[in-house]
């Protein structure tokens, strides 16, 4: 079944964060997004001009409406609107029909623009939501306002500490468990862009979608991080301030467990002639390495094609299938008798690859690349 994700959050009239970012994220990751709107904002890339909280009874009515008919596999909570709504939502999520549903709580307090979205009473009421949550996803200022790591973990939830507000060129995100402490850590180069509006909403919604689809928490977070980074890399640059991300551009990027057919490599004899030909075909060149005889192109739907001088004879193509869980996929196939020429290993170009041939002798590469397929460090 399609994963059903209930989003309890505020609306962003500019479409960059809140309900709008949540719906785009859940949809692009294959889920069905449902909403309980807690607040209406007049908002754009430069700030929040007005906020109108939705009455608590109406928030609860929206939750009941979708839960009673469609059902819920996971819940994402963002901007909650008021202390009364926070307490009422926590109580509603504890009832039998939703008691076992995974909850991802993004404790929204301040918008990217700096506008305050939660008063002191509302922040104090967050404790009840943290007790109900499977994982809480604060940024560093929000974590400090919640009392720090120990205070959040004392509520019995997992904690994803987001490092985007930290210093330096490397962003570090840490996943902590109330009993085991730090269970995972991710580090990646900081993406230099002002268009970060909606990063927290997008990450939390992506995690919730993964949990709704049956993924364990750690791989759900890992996939969510990949989704956020890809959306940042293709932010459309709208508005005069902190613009929205490009959730709509994240496609064919191997974020699912199953294989995505998204890359093919063709052998070439003449580098310049092949590059000119595929540019003429309308593809966008994203890697240009004439010294290595290698070029990569991107199609409008995000699928890539490469040419490589000396990589086999004419007509001897290599087809690439990507999975967000490469090692598990390869192990599954190997247990069922599939023979590999190369088991998964990390390559110098940032991909993790396994290689095999089909019954007709065609070359296949099973791989995992994340953002490095379309956005390698040496992208043109």
Buried (B, 14 or more C-beta within 10 A) or exposed (E): EEBBBBBBBBBBBBBBBBBBBBBBBBBBBEBBBBBBBBBBBBBBBBBBEEBEBBEBEBBBEBBBEBBEEEBBBBBBBBBBBBBBBBBBBBEBBEEEEBEEBBBBBBBBBBBBBEBEBBEEEBBEBBBBBBBBBBBBBBBEEBBEBBEEBEBBBBBEBBBBBBBBEBEEEEBBBBBBBBEEEEEBEBEBEBBEBBBBBBBBBBBBBBBBBBBBBEBEBBBBBBBBBBBBBBBBBBBEEBBEBBBBBBBBBBBBBBBBBEBBEBBBBBBBEEBEEBBEEBEEEEBBBBBEBEEEBBBBBBBEEBBBBBBBBEBBEEEEBBBBBBBBBBEEBBEEBBEEEEEBEEEBEEEEBBBBBBBBEEEEEEBBBBBBBBBBBBBBEEBE
